[in-house]
Each structure stands twice: as structure tokens, then as C-alpha cells.
Amino acid sequence: MEFELKNIKELTASLEWQIKMGADAMVDNKINKPTSEKIENKVDLELKNIPEMPPKLKPSDITIENNNNEKIQKKIEECNTLDQLKNAMQNFNGCELKKTATQLVFSDGNPNSKLMLIGEAPGAEEDRQGKPFCGASGQLLDKMLNAINLNRESVYITNVIPWRPPGNRTPSDNEIKIMKPFLIKHIEIVMPKIIVAVGGSAAKAVLSIEGGILRHRGEWKEFKLSSGKTIPIIATLHPAYLLRAPNQKKLAWEDLKHIRSKLND
Ligand code: URA
């Protein structure tokens, strides 16, 4: 197939931009599975002078903001069970992350648990297995839970975003905003005794905090449901951050002790 020069330029700029945004694999749209070919093998790219893409293609805008759409709100409101919610999320096309992910990553653990952990978004391993926190940070999370006599069978785990962001980039504020009504419904269905926001994105989503996680972790706050009922919530450091900054584990340990004692109340 022959491309006009203009088309080749646009195509190259688009691929360069995708790499800059963290895309690290090609996805076959028909079967929605990553192929083994890396994008960087496809195109000879000069990464130093990446041109800016037109504003209309930046991530905050490519994600269709249609959560105000009454139909979607109604669909979410109609969900009374986790299966119904999972199904509603599977059928939701308002978040572009769905297109590049292999599958929806919904939850893991015990839905009858008193403790609901909310992480950020699936990584590569979670995207492959369809299960939250099953990669390297999941292994550390398991150790953290074991330290206060908990495990996968005694907690319930989900993420703010159910689809892997390309290249594991942090979800944008708009992506968090779009998926938040599903998360709130998720909390309302599970109705845990305690919520733990794992990392900054989760804290941002459920606590609407200003500023970084280090400022807000380790403090009990109230998560208010539409019914007026409140659930105690605490933010803690993300295991992926602790893997990069192990000297901060002592702060996470403080948070874990708060969680243990609240569960014992
Ligand atoms: N990090 C998260 O926040 N969630 C996962 O499921 C995996 C890694």
C-alpha cells in the first residue's frame, strides 16, 4: 500500500506520540490481543524531538467523557450484584483504556470481607491474568497483608481503573473521573467495614485529596455514601512505590498497624 507523504508523517507522529505516552506493544484490534511485535521494531524513531500531537488527541481528551450520560448512570444504579456491575463495566465503552487492554480486571479476594483494598490500575501481569495485584507489587502487597494476619482470602481487592493503561502510565484525572461512578457502586455493593486506598491514584479517587499521598496517608477519614452512611477509609503507600523506595516501608507498617487495630475494634 502506498501512503502519501502527509499520511506517513501523520502516522509516524501518531506512533511517536503513543510511545511517548507509554505504549509498549502493538494491539490487534480485531482480537484485542497484544502482538509480540514491539512498536519500536516497527518504526525507526528519533525520540528526542517528538512533535506535539494536536490537542484533540491528548489522553485527557481521547477518553470520551460521557459519565454524565444518564443512560450509563442508570445502568450503574441498576446494578445490585458484583456480577451485574462487572457486566456493566464490560459493556462500557466510554474509557479508551479498554481498547488497548487485553481484558477487564475486576477484583480478587473475598467479597464478604470487612476490608476492601483499592489500588490504581492493572499492570502487565494483571492484564494477562485478569486479576488485580498478581505481579511484583502484588507479591509485596501479599507480604504486607500477611504481616497483619490477612491474606487474599480474607480481603477484597479492586482497582480504580479496570483496564491497564498503556506502558503502566498513571491514569489521567479524566480516566479516574470517568470510572469513579463504577468504583462507588463497587463499594456500595461490597459495603466493607474499612476501605484502604492503596497509593495516590486511589486516594485521589476516593478521598478527593489535594497534594501527594505522603501528606494524606495513615489518617482515618470518612467515605460518604449516597445513603449518608460513612465507611472509615485510610490511604497507604503503594507497594510499587515501596519497591522503589524501601526505606518508606516503615510508614506503610504504621498504616498496617492502624488497619489491624481498626479491624479488631
Ligand atoms: N498496581 C495496582 O494498583 N493494581 C494492580 O492491580 C496492580 C498493580
Residues whose N, C-alpha, C, O or C-beta is under 5 A from the ligand:
A	BS01	URA	G119 E120 A121 P122 G123 E126 P132 F133 S137 N159
